[in-house]
Structures are given as C-alpha cells and as structure tokens.
C-alpha cells in the first residue's frame, strides 16, 4: 500500500510540476512578446506549450515508475516503459515541428513586413509553406521509425531487411514514379519561382488565383469560388498563363462586333469617357481600333490597363457593358443586324425572293 501511495504522490507531483512549468513558460513568452513587438517569434512559440508539457510529463512519469515498487506496475514495467517512450517520442516530434514552424513563420513575417514587392513576398510565402511541410514530413518519418525501433521484433525485422534495401528501393521508386515526380515538381515550383501562392493563373481554360501549394498538388480558386486541384507536375510539363509574372500591372482587351455603319470616332470618345469614370482604370493607356471586318460586321477592339488582374477584369466588364448600352440607346443601327429582306434593285423595285 505504501508503494501505491508513493506512486500516486510521484504522479501528482509530476502533474503539478508540469502544469507549473507550462504556466511559467507561457508567462515568460508573454513578457518577451510584450518587450519585442517587432517580431512574432515569442508569440508563435506559445503554441509549443502543450507539446512541452507532454514531453515533461512523459519524462517525469517514466522516472517516477522507475522509483516505485508497486507490484502491478513492476510486473508490467516493459509495457509501461514502452508506452511512455512512445508518448515521449511523439510529443518530442510535435515539439520540434511547432518550434520549426514558429521559426519559419517568424522569419517570413519579418521579411513580408520589410519588403514592398508583392511578387517576392508571394515567392517567399510559397517556399516557406513547402519548407514547413517538408520538415513536418521528415520529423514524422523519423519519429515513426524511432517508435518502431522500441519494439524488439521490428528491430530484428529491420536488420534482416537491410540487405535487400537496395532492391526494395528500386521497386518502390518504380511503383511511386508518379508520386516522386510530383514531389520533385513541388520543389521545382517552390525554388524555381514558376508559380506562387496568390498568383493569378489560367489553367485548363479556367481563370483563378493559386490558393495552396503542397508537395504533390496545387489548388486554384476560380472566380466563382470553385477549387481546381491539380498535380504540381502539370505546371512543370504543360504551358499555362501566369498573369502575376513580371509585375502586377496588366493590359486587357474588349472586343465588340458592330455594323459597318458604326461611328468609330464616337466609340473612341465614349471609351475614354467610360475609363475616366472608372476608378479601377490606372490611367496608363487605352486605345480603340477596328481590327477585323467580315461581310456582316466589323470587330472593334478596345485596349485598357489596370494595376492588377482583378481591377482589369472590372474595367473590361465596365467598358463592354457601357458601350453596348450606349450603342443600343444612341446608335441602335450600329449593332449587328441580320438582313432577311432582299436588297432593292437599281430601279427601286424589290424582287421577289426566290423559293
């Protein structure tokens, strides 16, 4: 009975010590964050408090179990020790991932605050996201391997399979060729600056914004809030439009089909009037010209500019809508028409349509 009370006392002391250590660490990090508001490092480190408490609690429990003579615990010492070792390894891996993520996010936040170039910020953000995920995967794999090594049967199995590791690696590489291709494509996208989180792209005929990039897939949010999920290898093997490359300023076109009698000069003046009234137009340039003619219509092209892709879309829609409305109200004859009646002859007689 004394051994059981001793065990309870040790476990209670371990819990109290863990809670006190977590509270003290949180208070210290709060104080450090208040003294250094220029960096989010200390505030981000507060997320590691629970992982640290689990590590401390598992370590203290393991030490307490060694110094007790309680018969049920002594008879199952191997199982108890293995469970505590697994908890210690898992919590330690969690702690490493949280600390690494906090360090990476803190560095990105300081870089984004001091950099005014949105393209460079998106590039670093993409790299930071992939680096964090790579670190998480590597730590998880190492932690899983360490957990398996706590079981004697797995250690023996690992020793027997070590000689055939080369053959297994070749077979696994052939079987996972597509997955490995996407994995390396993810690194190529992250550090080759091909596409970044926040870029405006056109893929498979769809216009959208890159929302997320992982090691294997890329998510594009379309204008109607749909998500297109594509393997990252698509962007390394096929051409695509990236409207955010080379600066965010953009030039767009608006095409109208009009009758041959359309007043082009008045259309040109109307386009300029519409642009002056549109706040999304950046004033860099504009133009209007007849670019093509057909037997029934002419094609009028208006060129407009904007500071980014979203504003360009708004300017193009505004010019298109207001031009059509103005033509319908002021010059309805300038809109395309389908002639069903035969043209009059030279003597003013209208021939009968042939059957």
C-alpha positions in Angstrom: 0.0 0.0 0.0 2.9 2.3 0.8 4.3 1.8 -2.7 0.9 2.7 -4.3 0.7 5.9 -2.2 4.3 6.7 -3.2 3.4 6.2 -6.8 0.3 8.5 -6.5 2.4 11.1 -4.8 5.1 11.0 -7.5 2.5 11.2 -10.3 0.7 14.1 -8.6 4.0 15.9 -8.1 4.8 15.3 -11.8 1.5 16.7 -12.9 1.8 19.8 -10.7 5.4 20.3 -11.8 4.3 20.0 -15.5 1.5 22.5 -15.0 3.7 24.9 -13.2 6.4 24.6 -15.9 3.8 25.3 -18.7 2.4 28.3 -16.8 5.9 29.7 -16.3 7.0 29.2 -19.9 3.8 30.9 -21.1 4.3 33.9 -18.8 7.9 34.3 -19.9 6.9 34.2 -23.6 4.1 36.7 -23.0 6.6 39.0 -21.3 9.1 38.6 -24.1 6.4 39.2 -26.7 5.4 42.4 -24.9 9.0 43.7 -24.9 9.7 42.7 -28.5 6.5 43.5 -30.5 8.6 43.9 -33.7 8.8 40.1 -34.1 6.1 37.4 -33.7 8.6 34.8 -32.7 7.8 34.8 -29.0 4.0 34.8 -29.5 4.4 31.9 -32.0 6.5 29.9 -29.5 3.5 29.9 -27.1 2.0 27.2 -29.3 4.6 24.8 -28.2 3.4 24.9 -24.5 1.2 21.8 -24.7 3.8 19.7 -26.6 6.4 20.8 -24.0 4.1 19.8 -21.1 3.5 16.4 -22.6 7.3 15.8 -23.0 7.9 16.9 -19.4 5.0 14.8 -18.1 6.1 11.7 -20.0 9.7 12.1 -18.8 8.6 12.6 -15.2 6.2 9.7 -15.3 9.0 7.4 -16.7 11.3 8.5 -13.9 8.6 8.0 -11.3 7.8 4.5 -12.5 11.4 3.5 -12.0 11.5 4.5 -8.4 8.3 2.7 -7.3 7.9 -0.9 -6.1 4.1 -1.1 -6.7 3.7 -4.8 -7.8 1.2 -4.3 -10.8 3.5 -1.6 -12.2 6.6 -3.6 -11.6 5.2 -6.7 -13.3 4.3 -4.7 -16.4 7.4 -2.4 -16.4 8.3 -3.2 -20.0 4.8 -2.4 -21.4 4.6 0.8 -19.3 8.0 1.9 -20.2 7.3 1.3 -23.9 4.1 3.3 -23.8 5.8 6.2 -22.0 8.7 6.1 -24.6 6.2 6.2 -27.5 4.5 9.2 -25.8 7.8 10.9 -25.3 8.9 10.4 -28.9 5.6 11.6 -30.3 5.5 14.7 -28.1 9.1 15.4 -28.9 8.4 15.3 -32.6 5.4 17.5 -32.1 7.6 20.0 -30.2 10.2 20.1 -32.9 7.6 20.7 -35.6 6.0 23.5 -33.6 9.3 25.2 -32.9 10.5 24.9 -36.5 7.2 26.2 -37.8 7.3 29.2 -35.4 10.9 30.0 -36.6 9.9 29.8 -40.3 6.7 31.8 -39.9 8.5 34.4 -37.8 11.2 34.8 -40.5 8.5 35.1 -43.2 6.6 37.7 -41.2 9.6 39.9 -40.7 10.5 39.6 -44.4 7.0 40.4 -45.5 6.9 43.5 -43.3 10.1 44.9 -44.7 9.5 44.0 -48.4 7.2 46.1 -50.6 7.5 43.8 -53.7 4.3 41.6 -53.7 5.9 39.1 -56.1 8.9 38.5 -53.8 6.6 38.1 -50.8 4.4 35.5 -52.6 7.6 33.7 -53.7 8.9 33.5 -50.1 5.5 32.5 -48.8 5.4 29.6 -51.2 8.9 28.5 -50.2 8.1 28.8 -46.5 4.9 26.8 -46.8 6.7 23.9 -48.6 9.7 24.0 -46.3 7.4 23.7 -43.3 5.6 20.8 -44.8 8.9 19.1 -45.7 10.2 19.5 -42.1 6.9 18.1 -40.8 7.1 15.0 -43.0 10.8 14.4 -42.2 10.2 14.7 -38.5 7.2 12.5 -38.7 9.1 9.8 -40.6 12.0 9.9 -38.1 9.6 9.8 -35.1 7.7 6.8 -36.7 10.9 5.0 -37.2 12.1 5.7 -33.7 8.7 4.4 -32.4 9.1 1.2 -34.4 12.6 0.6 -33.0 11.2 0.5 -29.5 9.7 -2.9 -30.4 12.3 -5.7 -30.4 10.5 -7.6 -33.2 10.7 -4.6 -35.5 14.4 -4.2 -34.8 15.1 -7.8 -35.8 12.9 -7.3 -38.9 14.8 -4.2 -39.9 18.1 -6.0 -39.6 17.0 -8.8 -41.8 15.7 -6.5 -44.5 18.7 -4.2 -44.5 20.5 -6.4 -47.0 17.6 -6.2 -49.5 17.0 -2.4 -49.1 18.5 -1.7 -52.5 16.1 -3.9 -54.3 13.1 -2.6 -52.3 14.2 0.9 -53.0 14.2 0.3 -56.8 10.8 -1.4 -56.7 9.3 1.4 -54.6 10.8 4.0 -56.9 9.3 2.4 -60.0 5.9 1.9 -58.2 5.8 5.5 -56.9 7.2 7.2 -60.0 4.2 9.5 -60.4 4.3 10.5 -56.7 8.0 11.1 -56.7 7.6 13.2 -59.9 5.0 15.4 -58.2 7.3 15.6 -55.1 10.3 16.9 -57.1 8.0 19.1 -59.2 6.8 20.7 -55.9 10.4 21.6 -55.0 10.9 22.9 -58.6 7.9 25.2 -58.3 8.9 26.4 -54.8 12.5 27.3 -55.6 12.2 27.8 -59.4 9.7 30.7 -58.9 7.4 29.3 -61.6 4.1 29.9 -59.7 3.5 31.3 -56.2 0.7 31.4 -53.7 -1.5 34.4 -54.7 -0.6 34.4 -58.4 -3.4 34.8 -60.9 -3.2 32.0 -63.4 -5.2 30.5 -66.3 -5.0 26.7 -66.4 -7.1 24.3 -68.4 -9.2 27.3 -69.7 -10.1 28.4 -66.1 -9.1 31.8 -64.6 -8.3 31.8 -60.9 -5.8 32.5 -58.0 -3.4 30.0 -56.6 -4.6 29.3 -53.1 -2.4 26.5 -51.8 0.7 24.6 -52.9 1.7 21.3 -51.4 4.4 18.8 -52.2 2.1 16.9 -54.5 -0.9 19.1 -55.6 -1.8 22.7 -56.2 -5.2 24.3 -55.6 -6.6 27.2 -57.7 -9.6 29.2 -56.6 -11.7 30.3 -59.5 -13.7 33.5 -59.8 -16.9 31.6 -58.9 -15.3 30.2 -55.7 -14.7 26.7 -57.1 -11.4 24.9 -56.3 -9.4 23.2 -59.0 -7.0 20.7 -57.6 -4.2 19.7 -60.0 -0.9 17.8 -59.6 2.1 20.1 -59.4 3.7 18.2 -62.3 1.1 19.8 -64.5 2.8 23.2 -64.1 6.2 21.8 -64.9 5.2 19.8 -68.0 2.5 22.0 -69.7 2.2 25.7 -70.6 0.0 27.9 -68.5 -0.7 31.6 -68.2 0.6 33.4 -65.1 -0.8 36.9 -65.0 1.3 37.9 -62.0 4.7 37.3 -63.5 6.8 40.4 -64.4 4.7 42.7 -62.3 1.1 43.0 -61.3 0.2 45.8 -63.9 -1.8 44.3 -66.7 -3.3 45.2 -70.1 -6.6 43.8 -71.4 -8.8 43.9 -74.4 -12.5 44.3 -75.1 -14.0 43.1 -78.4 -17.3 44.3 -79.9 -19.0 43.2 -83.1 -20.6 46.2 -84.8 -22.3 47.0 -88.0 -20.3 48.6 -90.8 -22.1 51.9 -90.1 -20.9 52.1 -86.5 -19.4 55.6 -85.6 -15.9 54.5 -84.7 -14.8 58.0 -83.7 -17.7 58.4 -81.3 -17.0 55.0 -79.9 -13.4 56.1 -79.2 -14.6 59.2 -77.4 -17.1 57.1 -75.4 -14.4 54.6 -74.3 -12.3 57.5 -72.9 -15.3 58.8 -71.1 -16.0 55.4 -69.5 -12.4 55.0 -68.4 -12.3 58.4 -66.8 -15.4 57.5 -64.8 -14.0 54.0 -63.8 -11.9 54.1 -60.6 -10.2 50.8 -61.4 -8.5 52.2 -64.6 -4.9 53.1 -63.7 -4.6 55.7 -66.5 -1.5 54.1 -68.1 -3.0 53.7 -71.5 -6.0 52.9 -73.7 -6.9 52.6 -77.4 -9.7 51.7 -79.8 -9.3 50.4 -83.3 -11.1 48.3 -85.9 -9.1 45.1 -86.1 -11.1 43.0 -88.4 -14.0 43.1 -90.9 -16.4 40.4 -92.1 -19.2 40.6 -94.7 -21.7 41.4 -92.0 -19.8 43.1 -89.1 -16.7 44.8 -88.1 -14.6 43.9 -85.0 -13.8 46.8 -82.7 -11.0 46.2 -80.1 -10.6 48.4 -77.1 -7.4 48.2 -75.0 -7.5 49.1 -71.3 -5.0 48.9 -68.4 -5.2 48.3 -64.7 -3.0 47.9 -61.7 -3.7 44.2 -61.2 -5.8 41.3 -62.7 -8.9 41.9 -60.5 -9.1 45.5 -61.5 -8.5 44.7 -65.1 -11.5 42.3 -65.1 -13.7 45.1 -63.6 -12.5 47.6 -66.2 -13.1 45.3 -69.1 -16.6 44.4 -67.9 -17.5 48.1 -67.4 -16.3 49.1 -70.8 -18.1 46.3 -72.5 -21.4 46.8 -70.7 -21.5 50.6 -71.0 -20.5 50.6 -74.7 -23.3 48.1 -75.6 -25.8 50.1 -73.6 -24.7 53.4 -75.2 -24.9 51.9 -78.7 -28.4 50.4 -78.0 -29.6 53.8 -76.8 -27.8 56.3 -79.1 -26.9 54.3 -82.2 -29.0 51.2 -82.5 -28.2 50.8 -86.1 -24.5 50.3 -85.2 -25.3 46.9 -83.6 -25.0 43.8 -85.7 -28.1 43.0 -87.8 -29.2 40.0 -89.7 -30.8 41.1 -93.0 -33.7 38.9 -94.0 -35.2 41.2 -96.8 -33.6 41.3 -100.2 -31.8 44.5 -101.2 -33.7 46.9 -103.6 -32.7 46.9 -107.3 -31.4 49.9 -109.2 -34.9 51.0 -110.3 -36.3 50.9 -106.8 -38.2 47.6 -107.3 -37.8 44.9 -104.8 -37.6 41.4 -106.5 -39.5 38.6 -105.1 -37.4 36.2 -103.1 -36.7 33.0 -104.9 -38.1 29.8 -103.4 
